[in-house]
């Protein structure tokens, strides 16, 4: 018999409650950490951009964020694209502040 606690079998009501708590946590995380930017293009642009992103093997969002990141870095900005990069940047800034 495997070690550790037995996994509790949830009732349908408990499962629904757990889903609601998860959704609430995700919404809170997004509200605190994610910004949305709406961009308008002429008709047909989305299909062309989607096609190019697929050629590169990335999703549409990653393709657009990558282009922006590349341009921002060329201009001398430290531009994190995802939360992992943001946390690394913040950690480095805290360490530099502590050491400096």
N, C-alpha and C positions, 0 to 999 in steps of 0.2 A: 504494500500500500504506500502511495506517495506521501512524503512528509508535507507538513504545512497545514494550513487551515482548509477545511472543506469549503468549496464554493457554494454559496447560498443560492438556491433556486428562487428567483423572484416571481411574485405573482404578476399578472398582467397590469394591475394597478401600480405596483412598485416599479415595473419596467417603464411605464408611462411617466411616472414621477421622476425616475432617473433620467429619462430622455429630456424632460423639461428642464431639469437642473443643468444638464450638459449644454442644452441650447442657450440657457441663460448665461452660463459661464463663457461660452463662445462669443455671444453678443457683447458681454462686458469686455472681453479681451479685445475684440475688434474696435469697440468704441474708444478704448484707451490707447490702442497701438496702430490702428490702420486709418489712413486717409484715402478717400476716393476722389479721383479727378476725372471729370467727364470731358471728353474731347470729341468734337464734331468733325467729321470728314465728309467729302462729297460722296454721293452714292457710288458704290462699286469699289471704294477704297478698302473696305473691310475685307472683301474677298481677296484682293491682291495682297494685303498685309498678311492675312491668314495663310495664303499660299506660300509666301516667302518664309513665314515662321515655320511652317511644316517642312519646307525644304531644308531648313536649318535644324529641324528636330526639336524645336521648343514650342511651348504654347504661345498664343498670341500675346498674353500679358507679359510673359518673360521676355519675348522679343522686343516689345515696346520699352519695357523697363531697362533692358540691356542697352538699347540705343540711347536712351536718356542718360543712363549711368556713364556710358562711354563719352558722350559729349560733355557732361558735367566734369568728369575727371580731366578731360583735355583742357577745360577752362580753369582747372586748379581747385575744384571742389571735391571734398571727400563725401561721396554720395552713396550711402548704403541702400541696397535694393531690397534686402529681406531682413527679417528680424534678427537672424543670426549675425549678420554683418553689423546691424545697429547695436546689438548687445556687445559685440567685440569692440566696436568704436567707443562705446560708453565706458567699457572696462578699461580700455587703453587711456582714455582721458582721465579717469579716476586715478589710475596708477601714475600717470604723468603729473597730475596735480599733487599727489601724495609725495612723489619723489622730488618735485620741483619746488 
